[in-house]
Amino acid sequence: QQQVKQSPQSLIVQKGGISIINCAYENTAFDYFPWYQQFPGKGPALLIAIRPDVSEKKEGRFTISFNKSAKQFSLHIMDSQPGDSATYFCAASKTSGSRLTFGEGTQLTVNP
Amino acid sequence: NAGVTQTPKFRILKIGQSMTLQCTQDMNHNYMYWYRQDPGMGLKLIYYSVGAGITDKGEVPNGYNVSRSTTEDFPLRLELAAPSQTSVYFCASSYSRGYNEQFFGPGTRLTVL
């Protein structure tokens, strides 16, 4: 019940295209959904996060879409750039909890 | 601020050896975490701490031990290393629980042969 499922495992997009990564969760008590970005040889870093009181959150070219009834959320990267090439992790937690549950990760490659 | 620092960056262990992975944060965060990252498996929580003197198990604690004697330090101990512990280990910290951002260190790549 604590799982977060992420897809696809890898994604190749052309420069200027839209990258879409999807996540699904099981625990209905989760109420905080962050996305972390990890470049090779580095630790993950928070990219953007959403609470379930809104269906969408946008920060620059990055947008989270959230569907509470389907227990799904997704990351959209508009106008993808080679510098966006990284591994992306979705995660979920309870705001009252102490720990994040991470998805399996998506390796994004943006070709020039 | 150095943030979260981890040592060593790389280490090769023989089966049965022991070692301690060091983690220090200078942000006065209460919460600290240890994760392991394996290809295609995401980040799995090993242990976490909500303050000095308080630790708790995560998803994959077997073969590891932790202690938290100060706010700044959260070392991870591997006893009797096994090939299954070959992984990249990340330490992280956050100010508080739930929706607070976790700040990650640069990781330690461990190989057990």
HADDOCK unambig.tbl for C-alpha pairs under 7 A between the chains (distance, minus, plus):
assign (segid A and resid 32 and name CA) (segid B and resid 99 and name CA) 6.07 0.50 0.50
assign (segid A and resid 42 and name CA) (segid B and resid 106 and name CA) 5.01 0.50 0.50
assign (segid A and resid 42 and name CA) (segid B and resid 107 and name CA) 6.99 0.50 0.50
assign (segid A and resid 43 and name CA) (segid B and resid 90 and name CA) 6.96 0.50 0.50
assign (segid A and resid 43 and name CA) (segid B and resid 104 and name CA) 5.36 0.50 0.50
assign (segid A and resid 43 and name CA) (segid B and resid 105 and name CA) 5.61 0.50 0.50
assign (segid A and resid 43 and name CA) (segid B and resid 106 and name CA) 4.71 0.50 0.50
assign (segid A and resid 43 and name CA) (segid B and resid 107 and name CA) 6.19 0.50 0.50
assign (segid A and resid 44 and name CA) (segid B and resid 104 and name CA) 6.09 0.50 0.50
assign (segid A and resid 45 and name CA) (segid B and resid 103 and name CA) 6.62 0.50 0.50
assign (segid A and resid 45 and name CA) (segid B and resid 104 and name CA) 6.73 0.50 0.50
assign (segid A and resid 46 and name CA) (segid B and resid 101 and name CA) 6.71 0.50 0.50
assign (segid A and resid 93 and name CA) (segid B and resid 98 and name CA) 6.24 0.50 0.50
assign (segid A and resid 94 and name CA) (segid B and resid 98 and name CA) 5.61 0.50 0.50
assign (segid A and resid 95 and name CA) (segid B and resid 97 and name CA) 6.71 0.50 0.50
assign (segid A and resid 95 and name CA) (segid B and resid 98 and name CA) 3.66 0.50 0.50
assign (segid A and resid 95 and name CA) (segid B and resid 99 and name CA) 5.18 0.50 0.50
assign (segid A and resid 96 and name CA) (segid B and resid 97 and name CA) 6.65 0.50 0.50
assign (segid A and resid 96 and name CA) (segid B and resid 98 and name CA) 5.44 0.50 0.50
assign (segid A and resid 97 and name CA) (segid B and resid 97 and name CA) 5.98 0.50 0.50
assign (segid A and resid 97 and name CA) (segid B and resid 98 and name CA) 5.05 0.50 0.50
assign (segid A and resid 98 and name CA) (segid B and resid 97 and name CA) 4.68 0.50 0.50
assign (segid A and resid 98 and name CA) (segid B and resid 98 and name CA) 5.49 0.50 0.50
assign (segid A and resid 99 and name CA) (segid B and resid 98 and name CA) 6.74 0.50 0.50
assign (segid A and resid 102 and name CA) (segid B and resid 42 and name CA) 6.28 0.50 0.50
assign (segid A and resid 102 and name CA) (segid B and resid 43 and name CA) 5.94 0.50 0.50
assign (segid A and resid 103 and name CA) (segid B and resid 42 and name CA) 5.75 0.50 0.50
assign (segid A and resid 104 and name CA) (segid B and resid 40 and name CA) 5.67 0.50 0.50
assign (segid A and resid 104 and name CA) (segid B and resid 41 and name CA) 4.79 0.50 0.50
assign (segid A and resid 104 and name CA) (segid B and resid 42 and name CA) 3.83 0.50 0.50
assign (segid A and resid 105 and name CA) (segid B and resid 40 and name CA) 6.61 0.50 0.50
assign (segid A and resid 105 and name CA) (segid B and resid 42 and name CA) 5.38 0.50 0.50
